[in-house]
Amino acid sequence: MTKTIVTDHALVRWLERAHDIDMNHFRGLLAEIAEPFAQAGVMHAEVGGLWLVFDGPKLVTVTPEKPGPAQMHRHDRHAVNGTHLERTEHVHWKWKKRKGRK
């Protein structure tokens, strides 16, 4: 016997289409709340007991728990957490070869 898994996307579309809930209205309300934090460039902000989690200017989730340290230093495609900086220490030649570097 299988257990059905309902994705967030499916749930949102069902609420929108079967129950006539205007998701764009709620998206606008949430955008108004999040805008000052996005402009400030924060990664997390607490609003009304919930945490807004940003990836740059994009609000990616809302969670009831404070994001942990792992989310504060998530992979960011070498732009924010310092991984884009040149290494000053000696790097093993196998690492250079593996990464296609000289």
HELIX and SHEET records of a PDB file:
HELIX    1   1 ASP A    8  ALA A   18  1                                  11    
HELIX    2   2 MET A   23  ALA A   40  1                                  18    
HELIX    3   3 PRO A   69  MET A   72  1                                   4    
HELIX    4   4 TRP A   93  LYS A   99  1                                   7    
SHEET    1   A 3 HIS A  44  VAL A  47  0                                        
SHEET    2   A 3 LEU A  50  ASP A  55 -1                                        
SHEET    3   A 3 LYS A  58  THR A  63 -1                                        
END                                                                             
